[in-house]
Amino acid sequence: MTAKIIDGKAFAGTVRERAGAATAVLMDKHGLKPGLAVVLVGEDPASQVYVRNKAKQTVELGMTSVKHELPDDTPQADLIALVNSLNDDPTIHGILVQMPLPAHMDENEVVNTIDPDKDVDGLTAISAGRLVLGQDGLVPCTPSGMLLLCKDVLGDLTGLNALVIGRSILVGKPVAQLLLAENCTVTIAHSRTKDLPALCRQADILVAAVGRERMVKGDWIKPGATIMDVGINRIPAPERGEGKTRLVGDVDFDEAVNVAAAITPVPGGIGPMTIACLLRNTVIAACRQAGVDVPTELDG
């Protein structure tokens, strides 16, 4: 068996196209232009690149893009004041505060200042509560992207056994809630789980989000399973030259590809879906705030 390689980059392009089509419908029918504000504190190079990509793609889809860049020594009170001003701005429908924040800031306090209806990253306590309760809310982008890919491959997930390795509030816990809502039987594993390989061998869907390079081996995988590798780990790549690195996932891809039915690669799997789902969430947020139906174009 050789697994189907799930092309997250291509599917993310489809999600962006649908978000752009939905934006055009909102402008045409309602004069509604979704607006996304991204706040960056400090000069972390990776965050700067990520924020630039978000802004670029937002504009490309016909949305309003607002970027606030603050120095590393910005007082937390000033950041919270900025977030509150964005909460009150009717032209801004989505707010994202780029993580990580400087050490002197309380990330939880800052995130929970965001209006939950504008929380396009799905990280506030209220957003998490809505997800658990099955209420309408904005879902974290990486878990949302994982689910879209999984459903594209498998269709109806009802009755499938799903194992989520990782219990973070960013990925593991929301992924488990999303799979439960799709009628999967869900198990969450973590660092203290006993006999993890045996649990993996029972999973029709295996989601790896633990942050340990190539931890899940090929002989851990149920033949024919679908593997969603959320891990992003940078390792040395001397074959590319001195000091060079490359990205690998939490699953040993070279082994798993010979056992699974489908697998996301790293890079190029779930990663590209994150920004695409951020843009999708911005469209949904704009519709809910304006009291209009979400255009059918958003889901194709």
LUMRO-201094 format. One record per residue (C-alpha): x, y, z; residue in one letter. Coordinates in steps of 0.02 Angstrom, whole numbers. Layout:
N
+--------+--------+--------+----+
:     c1 :     c2 :     c3 : aa :
+--------+--------+--------+----+
:      X :      Y :      Z :  A :
...
+--------+--------+--------+----+
***
This chain:
300
+--------+--------+--------+----+
:     c1 :     c2 :     c3 : aa :
+--------+--------+--------+----+
:      0 :      0 :      0 :  M :
:     58 :    175 :    -40 :  T :
:    -41 :    314 :     42 :  A :
:   -126 :    456 :    -49 :  K :
:    -28 :    614 :    -12 :  I :
:   -153 :    746 :     42 :  I :
:   -111 :    911 :    -45 :  D :
:   -152 :   1041 :     86 :  G :
:    -77 :   1181 :    -16 :  K :
:   -194 :   1148 :   -162 :  A :
:   -346 :   1129 :    -50 :  F :
:   -301 :   1289 :     43 :  A :
:   -304 :   1376 :   -125 :  G :
:   -481 :   1313 :   -151 :  T :
:   -534 :   1375 :     21 :  V :
:   -461 :   1547 :    -18 :  R :
:   -549 :   1553 :   -186 :  E :
:   -715 :   1514 :   -102 :  R :
:   -684 :   1649 :     29 :  A :
:   -649 :   1772 :   -110 :  G :
:   -807 :   1723 :   -204 :  A :
:   -909 :   1742 :    -44 :  A :
:   -831 :   1913 :    -13 :  T :
:   -882 :   1969 :   -187 :  A :
:  -1062 :   1913 :   -154 :  V :
:  -1066 :   2007 :     12 :  L :
:  -1004 :   2166 :    -72 :  M :
:  -1127 :   2149 :   -215 :  D :
:  -1283 :   2106 :   -114 :  K :
:  -1252 :   2195 :     51 :  H :
:  -1109 :   2319 :     26 :  G :
:  -1020 :   2219 :    161 :  L :
:   -830 :   2210 :    151 :  K :
:   -755 :   2091 :    279 :  P :
:   -614 :   2170 :    377 :  G :
:   -470 :   2084 :    466 :  L :
:   -354 :   2171 :    589 :  A :
:   -189 :   2088 :    638 :  V :
:    -87 :   2153 :    784 :  V :
:     99 :   2113 :    796 :  L :
:    200 :   2159 :    951 :  V :
:    389 :   2150 :    934 :  G :
:    503 :   2098 :    792 :  E :
:    499 :   1909 :    790 :  D :
:    554 :   1867 :    610 :  P :
:    439 :   1717 :    589 :  A :
:    290 :   1817 :    653 :  S :
:    330 :   1960 :    536 :  Q :
:    329 :   1844 :    385 :  V :
:    167 :   1763 :    443 :  Y :
:     82 :   1932 :    468 :  V :
:    138 :   1993 :    296 :  R :
:     66 :   1837 :    215 :  N :
:   -100 :   1861 :    306 :  K :
:   -113 :   2042 :    252 :  A :
:    -67 :   2002 :     72 :  K :
:   -195 :   1862 :     55 :  Q :
:   -331 :   1965 :    141 :  T :
:   -312 :   2105 :     13 :  V :
:   -304 :   1982 :   -132 :  E :
:   -477 :   1917 :    -86 :  L :
:   -553 :   2092 :    -84 :  G :
:   -561 :   2109 :    104 :  M :
:   -502 :   2254 :    211 :  T :
:   -333 :   2221 :    292 :  S :
:   -273 :   2322 :    441 :  V :
:   -103 :   2291 :    520 :  K :
:    -43 :   2364 :    684 :  H :
:    142 :   2342 :    726 :  E :
:    193 :   2387 :    903 :  L :
:    367 :   2392 :    981 :  P :
:    423 :   2253 :   1095 :  D :
:    416 :   2364 :   1250 :  D :
:    235 :   2416 :   1224 :  T :
:    142 :   2416 :   1392 :  P :
:      7 :   2283 :   1402 :  Q :
:   -122 :   2417 :   1442 :  A :
:    -86 :   2499 :   1274 :  D :
:   -110 :   2335 :   1182 :  L :
:   -274 :   2303 :   1271 :  I :
:   -332 :   2479 :   1230 :  A :
:   -294 :   2446 :   1046 :  L :
:   -390 :   2281 :   1049 :  V :
:   -540 :   2369 :   1129 :  N :
:   -536 :   2502 :    994 :  S :
:   -541 :   2364 :    862 :  L :
:   -685 :   2282 :    956 :  N :
:   -782 :   2444 :    936 :  D :
:   -737 :   2471 :    751 :  D :
:   -884 :   2416 :    641 :  P :
:   -772 :   2399 :    488 :  T :
:   -665 :   2266 :    575 :  I :
:   -747 :   2095 :    586 :  H :
:   -598 :   1991 :    636 :  G :
:   -457 :   2025 :    759 :  I :
:   -299 :   1922 :    776 :  L :
:   -160 :   1959 :    900 :  V :
:     -5 :   1870 :    836 :  Q :
:     79 :   1754 :    959 :  M :
:    200 :   1744 :   1045 :  P :
:    185 :   1906 :   1142 :  L :
:    333 :   1982 :   1238 :  P :
:    369 :   1902 :   1406 :  A :
:    298 :   2047 :   1507 :  H :
:    124 :   2021 :   1435 :  M :
:    -12 :   1901 :   1494 :  D :
:    -68 :   1812 :   1335 :  E :
:   -229 :   1747 :   1413 :  N :
:   -283 :   1920 :   1469 :  E :
:   -245 :   1996 :   1300 :  V :
:   -333 :   1859 :   1201 :  V :
:   -487 :   1865 :   1311 :  N :
:   -502 :   2052 :   1280 :  T :
:   -549 :   2011 :   1099 :  I :
:   -736 :   2015 :   1064 :  D :
:   -780 :   1829 :   1042 :  P :
:   -882 :   1874 :    887 :  D :
:   -721 :   1944 :    810 :  K :
:   -608 :   1806 :    877 :  D :
:   -560 :   1734 :    708 :  V :
:   -421 :   1631 :    788 :  D :
:   -549 :   1548 :    902 :  G :
:   -440 :   1566 :   1057 :  L :
:   -548 :   1657 :   1184 :  T :
:   -626 :   1562 :   1328 :  A :
:   -799 :   1602 :   1259 :  I :
:   -753 :   1532 :   1088 :  S :
:   -688 :   1373 :   1170 :  A :
:   -849 :   1359 :   1271 :  G :
:   -957 :   1380 :   1118 :  R :
:   -861 :   1241 :   1031 :  L :
:   -884 :   1122 :   1178 :  V :
:  -1070 :   1164 :   1189 :  L :
:  -1098 :   1144 :   1002 :  G :
:  -1150 :   1327 :    983 :  Q :
:  -1111 :   1439 :    836 :  D :
:   -938 :   1513 :    860 :  G :
:   -772 :   1540 :    775 :  L :
:   -664 :   1383 :    772 :  V :
:   -473 :   1387 :    786 :  P :
:   -396 :   1392 :    613 :  C :
:   -276 :   1244 :    615 :  T :
:   -405 :   1121 :    687 :  P :
:   -535 :   1187 :    565 :  S :
:   -415 :   1160 :    420 :  G :
:   -376 :    984 :    479 :  M :
:   -561 :    941 :    482 :  L :
:   -593 :   1012 :    308 :  L :
:   -451 :    906 :    238 :  L :
:   -510 :    752 :    331 :  C :
:   -688 :    768 :    267 :  K :
:   -625 :    800 :     90 :  D :
:   -534 :    633 :     96 :  V :
:   -660 :    528 :    193 :  L :
:   -829 :    613 :    172 :  G :
:   -943 :    564 :    315 :  D :
:   -841 :    529 :    472 :  L :
:   -983 :    449 :    571 :  T :
:   -930 :    300 :    675 :  G :
:   -744 :    311 :    639 :  L :
:   -619 :    288 :    780 :  N :
:   -512 :    445 :    797 :  A :
:   -357 :    464 :    903 :  L :
:   -289 :    637 :    942 :  V :
:   -111 :    638 :   1008 :  I :
:    -92 :    801 :   1100 :  G :
:   -205 :    897 :   1220 :  R :
:   -157 :   1079 :   1190 :  S :
:   -291 :   1214 :   1188 :  I :
:   -227 :   1268 :   1018 :  L :
:   -246 :   1103 :    926 :  V :
:   -277 :    943 :   1024 :  G :
:   -431 :    990 :   1124 :  K :
:   -523 :   1085 :    985 :  P :
:   -483 :    946 :    860 :  V :
:   -562 :    820 :    978 :  A :
:   -719 :    926 :    993 :  Q :
:   -733 :    946 :    805 :  L :
:   -717 :    758 :    777 :  L :
:   -846 :    723 :    911 :  L :
:   -965 :    841 :    821 :  A :
:   -938 :    735 :    665 :  E :
:   -994 :    580 :    762 :  N :
:   -823 :    502 :    780 :  C :
:   -775 :    399 :    931 :  T :
:   -632 :    504 :    998 :  V :
:   -484 :    463 :   1110 :  T :
:   -360 :    595 :   1169 :  I :
:   -184 :    534 :   1205 :  A :
:    -41 :    628 :   1287 :  H :
:    129 :    611 :   1369 :  S :
:     63 :    499 :   1508 :  R :
:    -41 :    383 :   1399 :  T :
:      1 :    199 :   1424 :  K :
:     42 :     92 :   1271 :  D :
:     18 :    231 :   1143 :  L :
:     66 :    119 :    995 :  P :
:    -79 :      1 :   1035 :  A :
:   -201 :    146 :   1039 :  L :
:   -135 :    210 :    873 :  C :
:   -164 :     41 :    791 :  R :
:   -351 :     55 :    828 :  Q :
:   -372 :    226 :    747 :  A :
:   -458 :    252 :    579 :  D :
:   -408 :    435 :    593 :  I :
:   -245 :    479 :    681 :  L :
:   -210 :    661 :    720 :  V :
:    -32 :    694 :    778 :  A :
:    -11 :    860 :    867 :  A :
:    117 :    828 :   1002 :  V :
:    271 :    923 :    941 :  G :
:    394 :    778 :    937 :  R :
:    483 :    744 :    774 :  E :
:    434 :    580 :    686 :  R :
:    370 :    506 :    849 :  M :
:    232 :    402 :    769 :  V :
:    311 :    254 :    681 :  K :
:    244 :    155 :    534 :  G :
:    209 :      0 :    638 :  D :
:     99 :    104 :    754 :  W :
:    -24 :    139 :    614 :  I :
:   -180 :     40 :    571 :  K :
:   -171 :    -15 :    388 :  P :
:   -284 :     98 :    286 :  G :
:   -293 :    236 :    416 :  A :
:   -298 :    421 :    375 :  T :
:   -155 :    519 :    454 :  I :
:   -169 :    705 :    494 :  M :
:      4 :    765 :    544 :  D :
:     -8 :    936 :    627 :  V :
:    172 :    933 :    690 :  G :
:    301 :   1058 :    628 :  I :
:    477 :   1015 :    686 :  N :
:    638 :   1088 :    618 :  R :
:    785 :    966 :    610 :  I :
:    963 :    978 :    542 :  P :
:    982 :    942 :    357 :  A :
:   1170 :    927 :    324 :  P :
:   1133 :    858 :    150 :  E :
:   1072 :   1033 :    105 :  R :
:   1230 :   1116 :    167 :  G :
:   1311 :   1168 :    329 :  E :
:   1187 :   1240 :    454 :  G :
:   1035 :   1200 :    345 :  K :
:    874 :   1130 :    415 :  T :
:    712 :   1052 :    354 :  R :
:    537 :   1026 :    422 :  L :
:    465 :    859 :    475 :  V :
:    304 :    811 :    561 :  G :
:    260 :    712 :    715 :  D :
:    237 :    557 :    606 :  V :
:    379 :    462 :    524 :  D :
:    318 :    498 :    348 :  F :
:    433 :    377 :    258 :  D :
:    368 :    233 :    362 :  E :
:    186 :    287 :    374 :  A :
:    163 :    314 :    188 :  V :
:    179 :    126 :    163 :  N :
:     40 :     84 :    287 :  V :
:    -89 :    223 :    286 :  A :
:   -222 :    253 :    153 :  A :
:   -196 :    442 :    158 :  A :
:    -75 :    559 :    245 :  I :
:    -35 :    744 :    255 :  T :
:    147 :    787 :    218 :  P :
:    252 :    912 :    316 :  V :
:    271 :   1040 :    245 :  P :
:    125 :   1061 :    125 :  G :
:    -11 :    973 :    222 :  G :
:   -111 :   1055 :    361 :  I :
:      2 :   1207 :    377 :  G :
:    -62 :   1301 :    223 :  P :
:   -241 :   1278 :    284 :  M :
:   -215 :   1391 :    435 :  T :
:   -216 :   1559 :    344 :  I :
:   -350 :   1497 :    224 :  A :
:   -464 :   1457 :    371 :  C :
:   -423 :   1625 :    451 :  L :
:   -493 :   1710 :    295 :  L :
:   -642 :   1593 :    296 :  R :
:   -676 :   1637 :    478 :  N :
:   -668 :   1822 :    435 :  T :
:   -807 :   1801 :    307 :  V :
:   -913 :   1703 :    432 :  I :
:   -883 :   1834 :    567 :  A :
:   -932 :   1976 :    451 :  A :
:  -1095 :   1889 :    405 :  C :
:  -1143 :   1854 :    585 :  R :
:  -1106 :   2032 :    640 :  Q :
:  -1207 :   2103 :    497 :  A :
:  -1351 :   1980 :    522 :  G :
:  -1342 :   1910 :    346 :  V :
:  -1331 :   1732 :    283 :  D :
:  -1161 :   1661 :    243 :  V :
:  -1149 :   1648 :     52 :  P :
:  -1159 :   1471 :    -12 :  T :
:  -1002 :   1508 :   -113 :  E :
:   -899 :   1492 :     46 :  L :
:   -919 :   1304 :     47 :  D :
:   -923 :   1280 :   -142 :  G :
+--------+--------+--------+----+
***
